[in-house]
Amino acid sequence: VTNAGTGANSGTVASLNNAGGTFSNLGTISGLANISGGAFTTTGTIGGGLTNSAVTNAEGTINGPINNLAGGTFNLTGNLLGNDLFNNSGQLVSSGNQAINGITTLTNSGTITQQNNVAGDVLTIGGNLNASNGVINLDVSLNNPAAVSDQIVVAGALTGTVNVNFNSIGASDLDVPGDTLVISSLNNSGSSIGAITGLDPGVFVQNQFVDNGQNYVIRT
């Protein structure tokens, strides 16, 4: 199927080339879904991978490699199940509590963003995460004893250079000492801390992004 207007699938099609317009998949795309223009929404099953350089809104199942190219936006609208690599060179957007399960490795050379001015969102990656010098955008609220940050939970190994841009919600002058969990993993020995921005200090407060075992935390 080639679409540049308005289309939808609730049955089974062999493949999809969405060059423009909108297309919704509630059924099965047996082969590759190539999204080069417009907006694509899938809540069904894709069997041959997905390549996106436009806008994809996804939950459900995408088997085969997922490639979100530079300039592409991949919006998680719910939990996603895969069975291959997920390469993100564009923008991967998640909010609330969502999971990407079944994938082998998510490589982020682009941006993962959970920023929506609400701290406490959790993105679970059911495989490995290669930070690959990409950027992770998170909300954090450190202005009360119940400090909370958006979190990424990595079921496997975390590797590569970890760059985090925090959106601090509220002032930092009422912080209490302690650690606020940001990224947890099974093993982060192959990772390192890169550029950390947005951790605003208060008058008598210092916040640092540090390695604490297999977790990265904000230490106040």
C-alpha positions as CSV (number, residue, x, y, z in Angstrom):
1,V,0.0,0.0,0.0
2,T,1.2,3.5,-0.9
3,N,-0.5,6.4,0.8
4,A,-0.3,10.2,0.4
5,G,-3.8,11.0,1.4
6,T,-5.9,9.3,4.1
7,G,-5.8,5.6,4.7
8,A,-6.5,2.9,7.2
9,N,-6.0,-0.8,7.6
10,S,-8.0,-3.1,9.9
11,G,-7.1,-6.3,8.0
12,T,-3.8,-7.5,6.5
13,V,-1.6,-5.7,4.0
14,A,1.8,-6.7,2.7
15,S,3.6,-3.5,3.3
16,L,3.1,0.3,3.7
17,N,4.8,3.3,2.1
18,N,3.3,6.4,3.7
19,A,4.6,9.4,1.7
20,G,2.2,11.9,3.1
21,G,-1.2,12.4,4.7
22,T,-2.3,10.1,7.4
23,F,-2.6,6.3,7.8
24,S,-3.9,4.2,10.7
25,N,-3.0,0.6,11.2
26,L,-5.4,-1.4,13.5
27,G,-4.6,-4.7,11.8
28,T,-1.5,-6.3,10.4
29,I,1.2,-5.0,8.1
30,S,3.1,-8.2,7.1
31,G,6.3,-6.5,5.8
32,L,8.0,-3.1,6.2
33,A,6.3,0.1,7.1
34,N,8.2,3.0,5.6
35,I,7.0,6.4,6.9
36,S,8.7,9.1,4.8
37,G,6.0,11.8,5.1
38,G,2.8,12.7,7.0
39,A,1.7,10.9,10.1
40,F,1.3,7.2,10.8
41,T,-0.5,5.6,13.8
42,T,-0.3,1.9,14.6
43,T,-2.0,0.0,17.4
44,G,-1.9,-3.3,15.6
45,T,1.0,-5.5,14.3
46,I,3.9,-4.8,11.9
47,G,5.9,-7.8,10.9
48,G,8.8,-6.5,8.8
49,G,10.1,-3.5,10.7
50,L,9.5,0.2,10.5
51,T,11.6,3.1,9.1
52,N,10.4,6.6,10.1
53,S,11.6,10.0,8.9
54,A,8.2,11.7,9.6
55,V,5.8,11.2,12.5
56,T,4.9,7.8,13.9
57,N,2.5,7.2,16.8
58,A,2.9,3.7,18.0
59,E,1.9,1.0,20.4
60,G,1.2,-2.7,19.9
61,T,3.7,-4.9,18.1
62,I,6.5,-4.0,15.7
63,N,8.7,-7.0,14.8
64,G,11.9,-6.5,12.8
65,P,14.2,-3.5,13.1
66,I,12.9,-0.1,14.1
67,N,14.7,2.9,12.6
68,N,13.7,6.4,13.7
69,L,15.8,8.5,11.4
70,A,17.1,12.0,12.0
71,G,14.2,14.4,11.6
72,G,11.7,11.7,12.6
73,T,9.5,11.8,15.6
74,F,8.4,8.5,17.2
75,N,5.7,9.0,19.8
76,L,5.0,6.1,22.2
77,T,1.2,6.1,22.7
78,G,1.3,2.9,24.9
79,N,3.4,-0.2,25.5
80,L,5.3,-1.5,22.5
81,L,6.5,-5.0,21.9
82,G,9.3,-5.8,19.4
83,N,12.0,-8.5,18.7
84,D,14.9,-6.7,17.1
85,L,17.0,-3.5,17.3
86,F,15.6,0.0,17.8
87,N,17.8,2.7,16.4
88,N,16.8,6.3,17.4
89,S,18.5,9.1,15.5
90,G,15.5,11.4,15.7
91,Q,13.2,12.1,18.7
92,L,11.6,9.3,20.8
93,V,8.8,10.7,22.9
94,S,7.3,9.0,26.0
95,S,5.0,10.2,28.8
96,G,3.4,8.5,31.7
97,N,4.4,4.9,32.4
98,Q,5.3,3.1,29.2
99,A,7.4,0.2,28.1
100,I,9.3,-1.0,25.1
101,N,9.7,-4.8,25.6
102,G,11.2,-7.6,23.5
103,I,13.8,-5.5,21.7
104,T,17.5,-6.5,21.9
105,T,19.0,-3.0,22.1
106,L,17.8,0.6,21.9
107,T,20.5,2.8,20.5
108,N,20.0,6.5,21.1
109,S,22.1,8.8,19.0
110,G,19.2,11.3,18.9
111,T,16.9,12.4,21.7
112,I,14.7,10.5,24.2
113,T,12.3,13.0,25.8
114,Q,9.9,12.5,28.7
115,Q,9.5,16.2,29.4
116,N,5.9,17.3,29.9
117,N,6.3,19.5,33.0
118,V,5.3,16.6,35.2
119,A,8.0,14.7,37.0
120,G,7.6,10.9,37.7
121,D,7.2,9.5,34.2
122,V,8.8,6.0,33.8
123,L,10.1,4.5,30.5
124,T,11.0,0.8,30.8
125,I,13.3,-0.6,28.1
126,G,13.1,-4.4,28.2
127,G,16.6,-4.9,26.6
128,N,19.8,-3.0,26.5
129,L,20.2,0.8,26.1
130,N,23.2,2.2,24.2
131,A,23.2,5.9,25.1
132,S,25.5,6.5,22.1
133,N,26.1,10.2,23.0
134,G,22.5,11.0,22.5
135,V,20.4,13.3,24.8
136,I,17.8,12.2,27.4
137,N,15.3,15.0,28.3
138,L,13.7,14.5,31.8
139,D,11.5,16.4,34.2
140,V,12.7,16.6,37.8
141,S,11.2,18.1,41.0
142,L,13.6,18.4,43.9
143,N,11.8,21.1,45.9
144,N,10.3,18.9,48.7
145,P,11.2,15.8,50.7
146,A,9.4,13.6,48.2
147,A,11.8,14.5,45.4
148,V,11.1,12.7,42.1
149,S,12.5,12.5,38.6
150,D,11.4,11.0,35.4
151,Q,13.1,7.6,35.2
152,I,14.4,5.2,32.6
153,V,14.5,1.6,33.7
154,V,16.8,-0.6,31.6
155,A,16.3,-4.3,32.0
156,G,19.7,-5.1,30.4
157,A,23.0,-3.3,30.1
158,L,23.5,0.5,29.8
159,T,26.4,1.5,27.6
160,G,27.7,4.6,26.0
161,T,27.9,8.3,27.0
162,V,24.9,9.4,29.0
163,N,23.9,13.1,28.4
164,V,20.9,14.3,30.4
165,N,19.0,17.6,30.1
166,F,16.8,18.2,33.1
167,N,13.8,20.4,33.3
168,S,13.7,21.5,36.9
169,I,10.1,22.1,38.2
170,G,10.0,24.4,41.2
171,A,12.8,26.0,43.2
172,S,15.6,24.0,44.8
173,D,15.8,25.8,48.2
174,L,13.7,23.2,50.1
175,D,15.7,20.1,49.1
176,V,16.7,17.5,51.6
177,P,19.9,15.4,51.3
178,G,19.5,12.1,49.5
179,D,19.6,10.3,46.2
180,T,16.8,10.6,43.6
181,L,16.8,7.7,41.1
182,V,17.1,8.6,37.4
183,I,18.4,5.7,35.4
184,S,18.5,2.1,36.7
185,S,20.0,-0.8,34.8
186,L,21.2,-4.4,35.2
187,N,24.8,-3.3,34.5
188,N,26.1,0.2,33.7
189,S,29.8,-0.5,33.8
190,G,30.1,0.2,30.0
191,S,28.6,3.7,30.3
192,S,29.9,7.1,31.4
193,I,28.5,10.5,32.4
194,G,28.6,13.1,29.7
195,A,26.9,16.5,29.6
196,I,24.4,17.1,32.4
197,T,22.3,20.3,32.2
198,G,19.3,21.8,34.1
199,L,20.1,20.8,37.7
200,D,19.6,24.2,39.2
201,P,21.2,24.7,42.7
202,G,19.4,26.5,45.5
203,V,20.9,29.0,47.9
204,F,22.3,26.2,50.2
205,V,21.9,23.2,47.9
206,Q,24.1,21.3,45.5
207,N,22.7,18.7,43.1
208,Q,25.0,16.3,41.3
209,F,24.3,13.5,38.8
210,V,26.4,10.5,40.0
211,D,26.9,6.8,39.5
212,N,25.6,4.8,42.4
213,G,26.2,1.1,41.8
214,Q,24.3,0.2,38.7
215,N,22.1,3.3,38.9
216,Y,22.5,6.9,38.0
217,V,21.0,9.2,40.6
218,I,20.7,12.9,41.5
219,R,22.6,13.3,44.8
220,T,21.5,16.3,46.9
